[in-house]
Amino acid sequence: MLKRLVLIGACLAATFSIAALAAEPTYVVGSGGTYRPFEFENSQKQLEGFDIDIIKAVAKAEGFQIKLINTPWEGIFATLNSGDRDIIISGITITDKRKQMVDFSAPYFPAEQAIVVPQDSTVDSIAALKALRANPAAAVPVDAVVIGTTHFINAVVQRRHLQRIGAVRIGMPASASLPPFCDWPADLAALVNDEIFMLEGGHDYDGRPFMPLDTDGLKAAARAIKAKGLRAVAIASSFSPLDPSCEITAREIFAEICPDVAVTLSHDLGRIGLLERENAALLNAALHDLAVTTVTAFRKAIAEAGLDAPLFLTQNDGTVMQAETATAFPVMSFASGATNSMRGAAYLSGLDDAMVVDVGGTTSDIGQLRHGFPREANAVVEVGGVRTLFRMPDLLSIGLGGGSHVEQDPVRVGPLSVGYRLTSEALVFGGDRLTATDIAVAAGLIDLGDRARVAHLPRRLIEAALADAHRKLESDIDRMKTEAGDVPLLAVGGGAFLVPERLSGISEIVRVDHGDCANAVGAAIAQVSGEADQVFRDMTRDEAIAAARGIAEARAVQAGADRDALKMVDVEDMPIAYLPGNALRVRVRVAGAIAEPNIGAAA
């Protein structure tokens, strides 16, 4: 069997056919196209993203042409081994089993973790942590265990561990032309879609019933799903965020006929926009069994560690949710990694409103803090190629980090990176690859490695490389700003030295102690949140906001928050002129610390 070569990123890789590289001037490159920001299709159905930039840079450096083809993940290795693809690059994780079939390139994307303890802690090493576990008498009480995971979004992106589900759409006949899964990637829909039921019912834009709810059809759908042995179903009704009564009735019917089936209601996740809200519910239902398995494994690990503490998972808005909530709504943790970094930056700096750039070894994530929490995206967010509209942070990722390659003709920083191999490949560590870290050492920005190894670098090269990095940061930070005036910028992450002291549109650059551990800090200090989003009638604006805040606070307390610590972090109100009774749609979100007295209720 022909052995293949794979281009990797710490856990991520691409693969090359050795025979093809030796014989052909143009190489066919397969990429999944559903893993933002690494690879995805733009509005013109063209592949772009971090991995795409990397393979284009490799092709330019080595002097060959490429032909990019969107290739479903499940068959991507088969296309390489059959010779249909010469190269594959699709966020591929290196495993021993895959090493038997392909040759991996050097990793280019590091996945790092950190353990954060109080400054006065006696735990200063892994050995000390193990000793603490071995001697429970020396341990201090543990209030809670907070975990951030990418397990669920990886399952969608990699098309793994997803279950087949039933889809119930309530809104006929208005929505007949666009059935559930109509805008999904074909490979993902084939894995998840088992049965679709489209029934009469739902509401119009003004909150009036669109058609009488087809309860007989719902009962027939429930019986059919039970007969097929499906374990999860997603239910979406037209304009259910305004009036969820049809979805709630459907859930009651399913609970009576097939009580073992997990039911996801779209109004619990999304906002106005039927297809995108329904898509979020469908993804959530497809992840149910994986969520149960994952949370169970977390609980087992906590018990084996000798800890008696409740389990919380971080979610997309920078707060935490109880394990039970995470089991019911796994999609709420899709973007928890980036939001942890932003929350950590807010905590370490003491600033609640600022721009944030988290510069790692390979990429920089840019976002904005409002009231100490990441700004939410108000537009459609694609997850694994599926259009969704629910609570997700508004972020931009670019290929710039401390390990980024520095090209000299013309001078350019990134998107390629040495990743975790920085300490062996960078010039200052005795390697032969010029990186952004080498430039920073030569410029006197940091003291790392052996500065004598970069003393020969021309001043013109150093200035040009820093200028390129600064230009990229300045341009993309400006893209993410929502204010016309200057705002502060929090620079965190191990590569924060690349952020200059002055940027256009930025009032000050704030650098914090322990900024390289902002992600872990964000998870450790995460709060509990509650949200209300509904229409109020016959109330003044202040009365409606107060009522919504009361609902949000009650939900936060139920989720494990300390009522006295709650504060309102986001409020939106919108008059609905076409509804009677001075109708006002209000959305309020509150957040606060985990409540110590009731913490056992979350276990």
N, C-alpha and C positions, 0 to 999 in steps of 0.2 A: 504494500500500500504506500502511495506517495505521501510522505510526511509534509506537513504544512507549517508555516511560520505565523505566529500571532503577535500583533502590536499591542502592548498592554498598558494599562494605567493602574498601578498599585494594586488594585483589584480589577482594573479595567484593561481590555486588550483588543488588539486587532490581529488578524491572521493573514499570512501571505503564502501563496503557492510558490515554492522555490523554483520549480520548473518554469512557471510562467514568467517569473522575474528575469530568468536567464534568456528567454526567447522573444518576448513580445514588447513592442514600444508603448502600447496602451494596455492598461490593466483594468479589469472589471472589479469594482469595489462594491461589496454588499454591506448595507447598514440598516439597522432596524427601523429607524425613522420615527420612533415613538418614545424617546427617552430624553426629554428636555433636561438640561440645556445641552446635552451631549450630541444628540442627533434628532432632528424633527423636520417635518415638511412645512415650508412656508406657504403663503397664500397662492403661490404659483406652482405648488406641488413639487418644488425643488428641495433637495436635502440641504440642510445647513445645521450649524451647531458647533460645539467645541471639538468633537471627534472629527467632524468634516473639515474644520480648519486645520487640524493636525495632519490628516492624510493629504490635504492639498499642499501643506508646507513640506511634507516628506517628498511628495512627487516633484515639487519645484526644486528642492535641494538635490535630489537624486537624478533629475533630468528625465522623467517619464511622464506620460499622460495618464489620466484616470477617467473611467466611466462609472458614475455613481448610480446604483440601483437600490431602491427601497426593497429590503428583503425581510420577510417575517421572521421573528426570532426563532420559532420552533424549527425552522428548516435551514437556518443560516449556516450551520456546520455541514449539513448535507450538501449545500450548494458549493461549499469550498472543496469538499472531498470528491465531488463529482466533476470538478473542473469548471462549473458554471461561473464561479467567482474566483478571481485570482487573490483577492484580499478581502477580509471582513474586519470591520471596525464598528463595534456596537456595544461599548461598555461591558466587555467580556471579563468575567472573573476567572482568575487562574486557579485551576484545581489539578490534583495529581492525575485524575482520570483523563482530563483534557490534554494534559501533557503527553499522553501516550498517542494522541491522534494528531496533534499540531505542535508547531514550534512557536513559542511566544516571543514577542519582542521584549525589550526592557520595559518594565512598568512605567507609566507616565502620569498616573493620578494616584496620590496617596490617600488612604483612608485612616485617619488618626483618631485616637481617643485619649481622654485625660481623666484622672481622678482628682477631684478638688476637695480639700479638707480645710477647716479653719486655720488661720495663721498660727495659732498657739497649739495646734494639734501635735500629739506625739507621733502621729503617723507621718513618716517622711520617706517611706519606701514601700515597695510591694511586700518585702519581708516583714516590715512592721505591721502592715495590714493583715497578713496571714497570722502573725502572732496575736493580734487583737482578736481575730476570729477564733483562734484556738483557746483563748482565755476569756470566756464571756464575762467573768467578774470584772475585768478591766474595761469592758465596753461601756460607753455612755448610752443612755436610752435613745432609740431611733424613733423619731416621730413619724416618718413616712419614707417610702422608697419611690423615687421619681425616675422614670425611664423614658428616654426618647428613642424611637425606633423608626427605621426606614423599611421595615419588613413588608408593610402593606403596599406602599407605592412600588417597591421592587417587584412584588408579585404581579402587579398590573403591567409594569413596563416589560418584565421578562416573560409574561404570559405563563406564569406558574402558580400552582396551588390555588387556582380559581375553581369555583364550583358552578355547575349548571343551575340556572334559576328560571323561575316563571316571572313574566312581566305583565302587569295589569294596568292598562291605560283607561281612565275614566274621562270621557270627553267627546264621545261619538255623537253625531257624525262629523263634527268639525275637524277632527284631527286624523281622518282616515288616510289621507295622502302621505302622512309622515309617521309611519309606525315606529315603535320602540326599536332601537339598534340601527335605525336607518342611516345615521351618520357615523357609525363606529367603523374602525378598521376591520376588514373582512375576517382576518385571522382571529381577532379578539372576540368578535361577535360569534364566530363559529364555536369558540370554546365555552361561551357563557350562555348563549341563547338556547333555551330548550322549548319554551312554550310562550306564546303571546296571546293575551286576551284583551280585546278592545271593546269597551262597553259604553252604553249611554249614561250620561250624568255630568257632573262638574258644574262649574260656575262661569259666568261671563265676567268681563273686565270691571263691571260695576257691582260685582258681588251677588247678582241675582242668579238663581239656579238656571243653568243652561238647558238642561233636560232632566226629567225625573230620573233618579238613580235606579239603575237596573239591578235590583237586589237579587232577582232570580239568576241573572247572569253571573253575579258574584258568587252565589252559592254553587253554580255549576263549575265555575273556574276553580273554586276551592276543592271541590270533589275531584276534579281532573288532576290538579296538582298533587293531591294526596294519593291518588291512584298511581301516578308516575313516580312517586317516592322522592319528589324534590324536597329539599330542606330549607329553601329560602325563596322569597318572592319580594319583588319591588312593586309598589303601588303609587301611581302618579295620577292626579286629577287636575284638570284645567283650573288655573288660578287658585290652587289650594292654599298658598300663603295668605290670601285674603279670607278664605273660608275653607277650613280643612275638614268640614263635616263629612264629605263623601269618602275621604281617605280613612277617617276614623271609623265610619260605619263599615267600610270594607275590612278593616283590621278586626273589628268585632265579629264579623261573619267568619273570617279565617280562623280566629281563635276558637270559635265554636265547632267548626268542621274539621280543621286540621291544626290542633293546638301545638304540635311539635314543629311547625314550620315557622322560621324566623321571618318576620314581616318588617320591611323598611318602608316608611312613608316619606314621600318626597318633601313635604312641607317641613319635616324635621331637619332637613339638610340645606335645601336650596331656597332661592328667591324667585321672583317673577321671571318667567322664561321656561316654558314647558319642557322643551327638549333637553336643555342643559340641566335643569333641576331633576328631570327624570333620569338622565345619564348618571348623575351623582348617586341617586338611589339604586340604580342597577349595579354600579360598581360596588356600592356598599353591600348589597345582598350577595354578590359574587364572592365577597371576602369573608362572609360570616364564619364558615367553618375554620378558616385560617386564623381569624381573630380569636375564636374560642381556644384553639390549640396554642396559639402564641401566648395569650394571657395566662392560660393554665401552666405553661412552661415557666413563665416569669414567676408565678406564685410558688411553683415547686423549687425554683432556684433560691427564692427568698427564704423559704422554710428550711432548705438544706444549709443555708448560711447561718441558721440559728436566729434569724430576725423575726420578731413579732411586731409587724408594722403594716399599715395599709399600703396598697399599691396604687400609684397614679401614673398615667402616661401623659407626656406633653402633647399638645395639639397645635393646629395650624396658626392659632391666633396668639401663641406665646404663653398660654395658660395651661393648666393641667386638667385632666378629667379622671374620674374614678375608673378603676379597672372594669367595672360593670358597664360604664358608658362606652369605654373603648371597645368592648366586645360588641356592643350594639351598633357603634358608629366608627368602624376602623378608618374610614376615609378622612376623619377629622385629624388624623396624625400624619397625613401625607407630607406636609412641608414643615414638620416640627424641628428638623435640624437647623435650618436657616433662622427660624424664629428664635430658637434657643440662643444663638449668637447675638441677635439683636437685643433680646431681653438682658443677656449678660452684660452687653455694652452699656445699656441704660443703667443697670445697677452699679456697675463699677465706676461710672462717670458721675452719677447723680443727675443726669440730664434726662428729661422725659420727652422732649421734643427736639429732634435732630436728625440729620442724615447719618447713615451708618455704612461703612465699608469694611467688610471682613476679608482681609487678604491672607490667603493660605499659601500653600506651596505651589499650587497649580492654577487656581481660579480666585477671583474676587467677587463676592456677593454684595450687591448694593441695594439698600432699602431705606425706608424712612420710618422713624419712630413718631408716634402720636400718643401723648399721655403715657409714655413708657411702653407702648405696645406697637408691633409692626403695623404699618398701614395696610389695610386690606385691599385686595384687587377688586375693582368694580366692574371689570370686563371679564369676558370668557377666559377661562384657564384650561389649557389642554393637559390631560393626564393620560399618558400612554396612548396618545392619539385620539382621546375622547374629549369632546367639548363639555366642560362643566361650568357651573356658576354657583359656587357656594363659598364658605369662609376659607379663603386662601390669602397668603401674604403677597404683596406686590413687590417682586424682586427681579433683579437683573444680574445675570452671571456673565463674566467675561474671562477670557483666558490670559490672566495676568497674575503671577505669584512670585514668591521668592525663588522658586526653582525654575522659572521660565528661561528658556534658551534666549541668548542674545545673538542675533545674526548681525553681520557687519557690512553686508553689501546687498541692499541698503541696510542701515542700522534699524533693527526692529526687535522688540521684546515680546516673546510669546508668539503663538499660543502653545507651542511645544514646551514641555517641562521635564526636568529630571525627576521631579516628584520626591519620593522618600529617599532616593539615591543621592540627594544633595551632598551629604557628608562624605561621599566617596567620589563623586564625579565633578563637583565644582572645583574651580582652580584653587581657591583658598584652602581646600582640603586635600590638595595633591592630585586632583583629577585633571582632565583635559577639555572639559566643556565650560565655555563661558556662560555664566548665568547672571540673573538679576542680582543675586546675592553678591557675586564677585564685583559687580559694578558698584553696589552699595558700600562694600568694604573699601574699594579703591577710592570712593568719593568721601570716605570718612563718616558715612552715615551710621555704620555699626562696626563693632569690633568683634570679628568672628574669624576663626581659622588663622591662617598665616598671611598677613597683609603683604609680606614681601613677594608672594607668588603673583600678586596683581599690580606690583609697582611699575611694571613695564607697559601697562595699558595707557594708550594715548589719552590725554585730557579731552580731546575732541570726541573720541568714542564714548567716554564716560558721560559727557554732557549730552551727547545725542541720544544715548540709551535712556538716560533719566528723563529727557524731554519727551521721548516716545511714550514711556510709561505714564508720565504726568499728563500728557495729552489724552491718552485713553481714559484715565481716571476722571479727568476734568469733564470730558465730553459725556461720559456715561452717567456720572453723578448728576450733571445738569439735566440729562434726560429724565432722571427719576425725581427731580425736584417738582414741587407743586406751587411753591411761592416764587414770586418775582424777585424778592429781596434776598439778601445774604442770610444764610442759616449756618449753624455750627455743624461740624462733621466729626463723628466718632470713628477713629481709625483703630481697629482691633485685628487680631490674628497674627500669626508668626511672621507674615510678610508685610506688616504695617509700615516698615521703614521705607517702603516704596511710595508712600503717600507724602507729598511735599508739604512744606510748612505753609504754603499759600496756594489757594486754588480760586479761580474766578467763581463768584457766586457763593463762596464760603466765608463766613465771618471769622471762624477760628477752627483750627485743627486740634481736636482733643485726643490726647493719647493717655491711656490709663494703665496703672500697674496691673499685671496679670492679664493683660488684654489678649494674650495668646491662648488663654483658657476661657474666653468669654462663652463659648458654647456650653461647657460643663457648668459654668456659673449660672447661665440662664436656666438650665434644667434644674439646678439645685434650688433656685429661688422662685421658681414658677408658682403662680397663684391660681386660684380657682375662679372661673368666670360663670356668668349667667347672662342669657340674652332673651329679650322679648321683641317680637316683630309682628305687629298686628294693627288692625284698623279700629279706631275709637270714634264714636259718634256722640253728638250732643254734649261735648266737653270743650272747654277752652284749651288752648295749646298747652299752657302750664299744667292743667289738670290731666291732660292726656299723657304728657311726658312723665308726670308723677305716677300715674297708674302703670305705665310701662316699666318705670324703674322699680316699682313695687313687685311686679311680676318677675323681672330679671333678678332682683335680689332674692326672692323666694327660691328661684331655681338655683342660684349660686349656693345658697345655704343648704339646699337639698343635695347639691353636688359635693358638699364638704367644706364650704367657705365659712370663715368667721364673720358673722353679720356686722360686727362693730368695725371690721377692717375694710369693708366694701367701699369702693368708690366708683363713680361713673366714668368710664374711659371712652365711651363713644355714644353719640346721640344723633339721630337723623329724624326729621319729620317732614312729611310731604302732604299738603292738602289734596284731597281727591274731589275735584269740583263736580264730577258727574254722579256722585253719591249724595243722597239726602242727609240731613241732620248734621251739617258741618263736619263731614267725615275727614279724619286725619290719620294717615298711616305713620306710625312711630316705631323706630327701631332704637333700642337702648341696650348697651352692654355694660355690665359692671364686673369688677374683679376684686379679689381680696385674698388674704393669706389663708392657708389651711387652718381650720379650726382644731385646736388641740383637744378640747374637752370631748368632742364628738368624733375624733379621728378614728376610733375603732369601728365606726359604722361603715367606713370605706373598705375594710378588709375583706 
